[in-house]
Amino acid sequence: MDKGLIFDIRRYSVHDGPGIRTTVFFKGCPLNCLWCHNPESIGFDPQNIRRVRNLNGRSCMVDEVVGKTATVDDVMREILKDRLFFEESGGGVTFSGGEPLAQPAFLNALLEQCAGAGLHTALDTSGYAPPEVFLQSCSRADVLLFDIKSANREKHIRHAGVDNVPLIDNLLALTGDGPCIYIRVPVIPGFNNTPGDMLAIAEIAGRIRARVEGVDLLPFHRLGRQKYEALSMVLPPAYGPDITDGEMDELMHVFSAAGFRVKKGG
């Protein structure tokens, strides 16, 4: 497929893989994480949103559409504008979302075009896809940024909307022939912010046969809550209280004690 639905292309990203990267955000996600700070990424169709814009020195409410159809050539044209930054920083292109694997033909075409252009690629995913789709796309990427929300099946269903067993099975199906992996864990107060939660995730990571480069713990934040009202969506729970630096250090220690390189993400 030479067309897909995206909602943003963000340049100069330093949190979505090695080096300076251009991140392409696919629109549509089969998960429905209650803490999501990009609710515009969830729906599989363009959505109307009300934003505050500065027009002629005044702040005004403006109606805009989030999500647009783009061809592979459209996206590649934007990506290639940043080739110099990739070469100088060891960066490349990251495909994120939403869930890129929900548009596999479009994703694979972009991965192939990037490979042909000599560009480093990263795939940011929850792993939600049929096994053959997951493995096919992963085989085309250089780096996999794999999100693990929780090792607990019931909690994952209740807070993220889907069963986590197929997601973890996909991850454990990867071998050393596939991409190297960074595990990413959003740390959500009252959901997965205990050492026990992190230990269960570390145990999953320890069973991965592919090379795990490191673990990124991503602290929960409330940025983006105003988007729910702007999109006419129900406001999610206000997870809290905030996690302290000391608590974050304790969670990071779980992974370092298990032999992983771990850092606090952006």
Secondary structure, DSSP 4 states (H G I P E B T S, - for coil): --EEEEEEEEEEESSSSSSSEEEEEE---S---TT-S-GGGT-SS-EEEEEEEEETTEEEEEEEEE-EEEEHHHHHHHHHTTHHHHHHHT-EEEEESS-GGGSHHHHHHHHHHHHHTT-EEEEEE---S-HHHHHHHHTT-SEEEEE---S-HHHHHHHHSS-SHHHHHHHHH--TTS-EEEEEEEE-TTTT-SHHHHHHHHHHHTT--S-EEEEEEEE---TTHHHHHHTT-PPPP---SPPPHHHHHHHHHHHHHTT--EEE--
